[in-house]
């Protein structure tokens, strides 16, 4: 059976983005089932304290696990760029080196996160009545960090080659498995909040194993040869330059969330539960933004590899239009159905909790238009190879959430919590939009220099300014068309 990968450097950008994003969207929704299922099962069967305990770990979870996911996403960008350039040997070397780096980082982060997790929760002023449950839940989540790293690297490699469908199938399987294990751990084995945490880790392990088997059986283009497994300083340098900023971008944003969560914790467990229930619903609607963001990063990466800045522009416009329309529709849906959706997590007799949670939902969904630019423009910049630049957007989000948490929550209470995220998105947009035009201008100038150099030397295989920029012209990796002809496997079709 032939494995079809997706070349996004040809064809209608709007159709390509929709075709790639829809499976991504389905996968993202099922990925949200991990946290939603934990919250739903705990809230309904273990009580409000368990719901608040899991919810109070959201920001620290985002801080640590978000860094790992962001780094893994950054590692996939050079792979997509080398695929777009047709340099399959260098592509596999990047894949091998990102696996090595992922193994080292995941072990170090797991040790530090598990060792300090309770201290961090205490520092965040987690209410005493939920501190033990919060610690037990997040400790087991952190034990699964190597599995999280493995899954996100493997699925990122598949998406870099244009296959957004296969990871979805595996997420659907693991999503249903997670729900079943959540229920079994609590109802059958009588476990507390650690049961849903273990269910999440086991389910993601299944996804990782399925991805690995699929790559081995179906993706000959990713079969890494013995000499390609060696650590390469050029590959490591490029992976660091893409992975670390994208990981830090997530973590810097998460630090603001930690500061905000600390302020919410000071309002008591009811406020924590209100934000948790509202945030779980908002996170479900984030799925479209996440899917389109990942799609745009892959699309931009491949087209920058092919030196098609014009197609990057067209893809950005298409994704923005899709997200803007979705933003309006989401607000209308949540305006009328946000409160009923909260009954998935809490009983109808929790009136104050329902009111606060619905207020949180309306503030966030009403400002989804700001989130559109954060996800799409930021992902586009990352796919273009300027991942470090987006770190500044994360710093602005940190400033916004910190300001709200420190200065406004003590004065305005839960209402201030509701507009913290919209304010953070707006500040990030004020940086990201001009940053995109800066990146576009720089790449256009670099590609023009490449063309002039090729005209002067009459040698299309010579190293280019683009190669230098991407830090990918390794000694053993042929470039350009020559590499494509040499390395293209017989069973690969481009579609």
Secondary structure as GFF3:
##gff-version 3
##sequence-region A 1 495
A	DSSP	beta_strand	3	5	.	.	.	ID=ss1
A	DSSP	alpha_helix	13	45	.	.	.	ID=ss2
A	DSSP	alpha_helix	48	56	.	.	.	ID=ss3
A	DSSP	alpha_helix	58	85	.	.	.	ID=ss4
A	DSSP	alpha_helix	88	123	.	.	.	ID=ss5
A	DSSP	alpha_helix	128	143	.	.	.	ID=ss6
A	DSSP	alpha_helix	145	160	.	.	.	ID=ss7
A	DSSP	alpha_helix	166	183	.	.	.	ID=ss8
A	DSSP	pi_helix	184	188	.	.	.	ID=ss9
A	DSSP	alpha_helix	193	218	.	.	.	ID=ss10
A	DSSP	three_ten_helix	220	222	.	.	.	ID=ss11
A	DSSP	three_ten_helix	226	229	.	.	.	ID=ss12
A	DSSP	alpha_helix	233	265	.	.	.	ID=ss13
A	DSSP	alpha_helix	269	285	.	.	.	ID=ss14
A	DSSP	alpha_helix	287	305	.	.	.	ID=ss15
A	DSSP	alpha_helix	309	342	.	.	.	ID=ss16
A	DSSP	alpha_helix	351	366	.	.	.	ID=ss17
A	DSSP	alpha_helix	368	383	.	.	.	ID=ss18
A	DSSP	three_ten_helix	387	390	.	.	.	ID=ss19
A	DSSP	alpha_helix	391	403	.	.	.	ID=ss20
A	DSSP	pi_helix	404	408	.	.	.	ID=ss21
A	DSSP	alpha_helix	409	412	.	.	.	ID=ss22
A	DSSP	alpha_helix	414	418	.	.	.	ID=ss23
A	DSSP	alpha_helix	420	457	.	.	.	ID=ss24
A	DSSP	alpha_helix	465	470	.	.	.	ID=ss25
A	DSSP	alpha_helix	480	487	.	.	.	ID=ss26
A	DSSP	beta_strand	492	494	.	.	.	ID=ss27
###
